[in-house]
């Protein structure tokens, strides 16, 4: 199953559009609309249900990106409510 997604970075330059090709409890594989390089930590928001997860970029090859649910920050596994502001702690 594929999910449309929005990817947010700490630079607050808007969202990067993409598709989640594969997803699990610990990570996902994404295909971005562009081959823009992502920072190490981003937020992925699933468009169909508004769920947001803070993730760590594990690898990126062009438009393909592998991410893991990050565990190096307090509250990193928390799923934010759809109306919550999007911020990545530094």
Biotite code that builds the C-alpha atoms (Angstrom):
import biotite.structure as struc

atoms = struc.array([
    struc.Atom([0.000, 0.000, 0.000], chain_id="A", res_id=1, res_name="UNK", atom_name="CA", element="C"),
    struc.Atom([1.238, 3.493, -0.838], chain_id="A", res_id=2, res_name="UNK", atom_name="CA", element="C"),
    struc.Atom([0.628, 6.671, 1.167], chain_id="A", res_id=3, res_name="UNK", atom_name="CA", element="C"),
    struc.Atom([1.042, 10.277, 0.058], chain_id="A", res_id=4, res_name="UNK", atom_name="CA", element="C"),
    struc.Atom([3.205, 12.148, 2.541], chain_id="A", res_id=5, res_name="UNK", atom_name="CA", element="C"),
    struc.Atom([4.609, 15.558, 3.413], chain_id="A", res_id=6, res_name="UNK", atom_name="CA", element="C"),
    struc.Atom([8.144, 15.841, 4.773], chain_id="A", res_id=7, res_name="UNK", atom_name="CA", element="C"),
    struc.Atom([9.056, 18.791, 7.001], chain_id="A", res_id=8, res_name="UNK", atom_name="CA", element="C"),
    struc.Atom([12.529, 19.983, 7.989], chain_id="A", res_id=9, res_name="UNK", atom_name="CA", element="C"),
    struc.Atom([13.816, 22.291, 10.734], chain_id="A", res_id=10, res_name="UNK", atom_name="CA", element="C"),
    struc.Atom([14.535, 24.967, 8.104], chain_id="A", res_id=11, res_name="UNK", atom_name="CA", element="C"),
    struc.Atom([10.748, 25.578, 7.868], chain_id="A", res_id=12, res_name="UNK", atom_name="CA", element="C"),
    struc.Atom([10.899, 26.006, 4.077], chain_id="A", res_id=13, res_name="UNK", atom_name="CA", element="C"),
    struc.Atom([7.564, 24.331, 3.548], chain_id="A", res_id=14, res_name="UNK", atom_name="CA", element="C"),
    struc.Atom([6.986, 20.669, 2.902], chain_id="A", res_id=15, res_name="UNK", atom_name="CA", element="C"),
    struc.Atom([8.594, 18.263, 0.498], chain_id="A", res_id=16, res_name="UNK", atom_name="CA", element="C"),
    struc.Atom([6.045, 16.009, -1.176], chain_id="A", res_id=17, res_name="UNK", atom_name="CA", element="C"),
    struc.Atom([6.582, 12.284, -1.420], chain_id="A", res_id=18, res_name="UNK", atom_name="CA", element="C"),
    struc.Atom([5.135, 8.791, -1.334], chain_id="A", res_id=19, res_name="UNK", atom_name="CA", element="C"),
    struc.Atom([5.642, 6.199, 1.396], chain_id="A", res_id=20, res_name="UNK", atom_name="CA", element="C"),
    struc.Atom([6.393, 2.952, -0.452], chain_id="A", res_id=21, res_name="UNK", atom_name="CA", element="C"),
    struc.Atom([6.944, 0.707, 2.551], chain_id="A", res_id=22, res_name="UNK", atom_name="CA", element="C"),
    struc.Atom([6.233, 1.359, 6.208], chain_id="A", res_id=23, res_name="UNK", atom_name="CA", element="C"),
    struc.Atom([6.743, -0.495, 9.497], chain_id="A", res_id=24, res_name="UNK", atom_name="CA", element="C"),
    struc.Atom([6.774, 0.307, 13.205], chain_id="A", res_id=25, res_name="UNK", atom_name="CA", element="C"),
    struc.Atom([10.484, 1.139, 13.002], chain_id="A", res_id=26, res_name="UNK", atom_name="CA", element="C"),
    struc.Atom([10.854, 2.979, 9.684], chain_id="A", res_id=27, res_name="UNK", atom_name="CA", element="C"),
    struc.Atom([9.834, 3.553, 6.087], chain_id="A", res_id=28, res_name="UNK", atom_name="CA", element="C"),
    struc.Atom([11.035, 3.872, 2.516], chain_id="A", res_id=29, res_name="UNK", atom_name="CA", element="C"),
    struc.Atom([10.016, 7.100, 0.768], chain_id="A", res_id=30, res_name="UNK", atom_name="CA", element="C"),
    struc.Atom([10.133, 8.384, -2.786], chain_id="A", res_id=31, res_name="UNK", atom_name="CA", element="C"),
    struc.Atom([10.399, 12.184, -2.885], chain_id="A", res_id=32, res_name="UNK", atom_name="CA", element="C"),
    struc.Atom([8.972, 14.379, -5.631], chain_id="A", res_id=33, res_name="UNK", atom_name="CA", element="C"),
    struc.Atom([12.449, 15.926, -6.025], chain_id="A", res_id=34, res_name="UNK", atom_name="CA", element="C"),
    struc.Atom([15.968, 14.716, -5.249], chain_id="A", res_id=35, res_name="UNK", atom_name="CA", element="C"),
    struc.Atom([16.480, 17.412, -2.593], chain_id="A", res_id=36, res_name="UNK", atom_name="CA", element="C"),
    struc.Atom([18.945, 16.278, 0.069], chain_id="A", res_id=37, res_name="UNK", atom_name="CA", element="C"),
    struc.Atom([17.295, 15.870, 3.463], chain_id="A", res_id=38, res_name="UNK", atom_name="CA", element="C"),
    struc.Atom([18.831, 16.722, 6.845], chain_id="A", res_id=39, res_name="UNK", atom_name="CA", element="C"),
    struc.Atom([19.378, 13.959, 9.384], chain_id="A", res_id=40, res_name="UNK", atom_name="CA", element="C"),
    struc.Atom([16.098, 14.572, 11.269], chain_id="A", res_id=41, res_name="UNK", atom_name="CA", element="C"),
    struc.Atom([12.741, 15.265, 9.599], chain_id="A", res_id=42, res_name="UNK", atom_name="CA", element="C"),
    struc.Atom([9.037, 14.900, 10.275], chain_id="A", res_id=43, res_name="UNK", atom_name="CA", element="C"),
    struc.Atom([6.944, 12.714, 7.973], chain_id="A", res_id=44, res_name="UNK", atom_name="CA", element="C"),
    struc.Atom([3.198, 13.426, 7.879], chain_id="A", res_id=45, res_name="UNK", atom_name="CA", element="C"),
    struc.Atom([0.899, 10.873, 6.283], chain_id="A", res_id=46, res_name="UNK", atom_name="CA", element="C"),
    struc.Atom([-1.722, 12.722, 4.255], chain_id="A", res_id=47, res_name="UNK", atom_name="CA", element="C"),
    struc.Atom([-4.517, 10.155, 4.635], chain_id="A", res_id=48, res_name="UNK", atom_name="CA", element="C"),
    struc.Atom([-4.733, 10.383, 8.431], chain_id="A", res_id=49, res_name="UNK", atom_name="CA", element="C"),
    struc.Atom([-2.541, 13.331, 9.457], chain_id="A", res_id=50, res_name="UNK", atom_name="CA", element="C"),
    struc.Atom([-0.256, 11.189, 11.655], chain_id="A", res_id=51, res_name="UNK", atom_name="CA", element="C"),
    struc.Atom([3.202, 12.731, 12.078], chain_id="A", res_id=52, res_name="UNK", atom_name="CA", element="C"),
    struc.Atom([6.394, 10.910, 13.058], chain_id="A", res_id=53, res_name="UNK", atom_name="CA", element="C"),
    struc.Atom([9.843, 12.291, 13.760], chain_id="A", res_id=54, res_name="UNK", atom_name="CA", element="C"),
    struc.Atom([12.334, 10.161, 11.863], chain_id="A", res_id=55, res_name="UNK", atom_name="CA", element="C"),
    struc.Atom([16.066, 9.899, 11.176], chain_id="A", res_id=56, res_name="UNK", atom_name="CA", element="C"),
    struc.Atom([17.278, 9.674, 7.581], chain_id="A", res_id=57, res_name="UNK", atom_name="CA", element="C"),
    struc.Atom([19.315, 6.450, 7.330], chain_id="A", res_id=58, res_name="UNK", atom_name="CA", element="C"),
    struc.Atom([20.140, 6.616, 3.618], chain_id="A", res_id=59, res_name="UNK", atom_name="CA", element="C"),
    struc.Atom([19.247, 8.640, 0.545], chain_id="A", res_id=60, res_name="UNK", atom_name="CA", element="C"),
    struc.Atom([19.893, 7.834, -3.102], chain_id="A", res_id=61, res_name="UNK", atom_name="CA", element="C"),
    struc.Atom([18.433, 10.483, -5.383], chain_id="A", res_id=62, res_name="UNK", atom_name="CA", element="C"),
    struc.Atom([14.693, 10.602, -4.750], chain_id="A", res_id=63, res_name="UNK", atom_name="CA", element="C"),
    struc.Atom([14.647, 7.400, -2.648], chain_id="A", res_id=64, res_name="UNK", atom_name="CA", element="C"),
    struc.Atom([15.040, 7.775, 1.127], chain_id="A", res_id=65, res_name="UNK", atom_name="CA", element="C"),
    struc.Atom([15.148, 5.272, 3.975], chain_id="A", res_id=66, res_name="UNK", atom_name="CA", element="C"),
    struc.Atom([14.100, 6.556, 7.388], chain_id="A", res_id=67, res_name="UNK", atom_name="CA", element="C"),
    struc.Atom([14.014, 5.065, 10.884], chain_id="A", res_id=68, res_name="UNK", atom_name="CA", element="C"),
    struc.Atom([11.925, 6.163, 13.830], chain_id="A", res_id=69, res_name="UNK", atom_name="CA", element="C"),
    struc.Atom([14.469, 8.211, 15.759], chain_id="A", res_id=70, res_name="UNK", atom_name="CA", element="C"),
    struc.Atom([15.182, 7.371, 19.384], chain_id="A", res_id=71, res_name="UNK", atom_name="CA", element="C"),
    struc.Atom([17.821, 9.972, 20.258], chain_id="A", res_id=72, res_name="UNK", atom_name="CA", element="C"),
    struc.Atom([15.501, 12.711, 21.520], chain_id="A", res_id=73, res_name="UNK", atom_name="CA", element="C"),
    struc.Atom([13.043, 12.977, 24.379], chain_id="A", res_id=74, res_name="UNK", atom_name="CA", element="C"),
    struc.Atom([9.539, 12.272, 23.088], chain_id="A", res_id=75, res_name="UNK", atom_name="CA", element="C"),
    struc.Atom([10.768, 11.258, 19.658], chain_id="A", res_id=76, res_name="UNK", atom_name="CA", element="C"),
    struc.Atom([8.326, 8.348, 19.383], chain_id="A", res_id=77, res_name="UNK", atom_name="CA", element="C"),
    struc.Atom([5.331, 10.510, 20.186], chain_id="A", res_id=78, res_name="UNK", atom_name="CA", element="C"),
    struc.Atom([2.755, 10.820, 17.453], chain_id="A", res_id=79, res_name="UNK", atom_name="CA", element="C"),
    struc.Atom([1.712, 14.466, 17.250], chain_id="A", res_id=80, res_name="UNK", atom_name="CA", element="C"),
    struc.Atom([-1.909, 15.435, 16.763], chain_id="A", res_id=81, res_name="UNK", atom_name="CA", element="C"),
    struc.Atom([-2.724, 16.609, 13.211], chain_id="A", res_id=82, res_name="UNK", atom_name="CA", element="C"),
    struc.Atom([-3.108, 20.238, 14.335], chain_id="A", res_id=83, res_name="UNK", atom_name="CA", element="C"),
    struc.Atom([0.168, 20.396, 16.273], chain_id="A", res_id=84, res_name="UNK", atom_name="CA", element="C"),
    struc.Atom([2.902, 22.714, 14.985], chain_id="A", res_id=85, res_name="UNK", atom_name="CA", element="C"),
    struc.Atom([5.701, 20.976, 13.117], chain_id="A", res_id=86, res_name="UNK", atom_name="CA", element="C"),
    struc.Atom([9.143, 21.471, 14.686], chain_id="A", res_id=87, res_name="UNK", atom_name="CA", element="C"),
    struc.Atom([12.274, 19.397, 14.907], chain_id="A", res_id=88, res_name="UNK", atom_name="CA", element="C"),
    struc.Atom([14.282, 19.761, 18.113], chain_id="A", res_id=89, res_name="UNK", atom_name="CA", element="C"),
    struc.Atom([17.962, 20.580, 17.563], chain_id="A", res_id=90, res_name="UNK", atom_name="CA", element="C"),
])
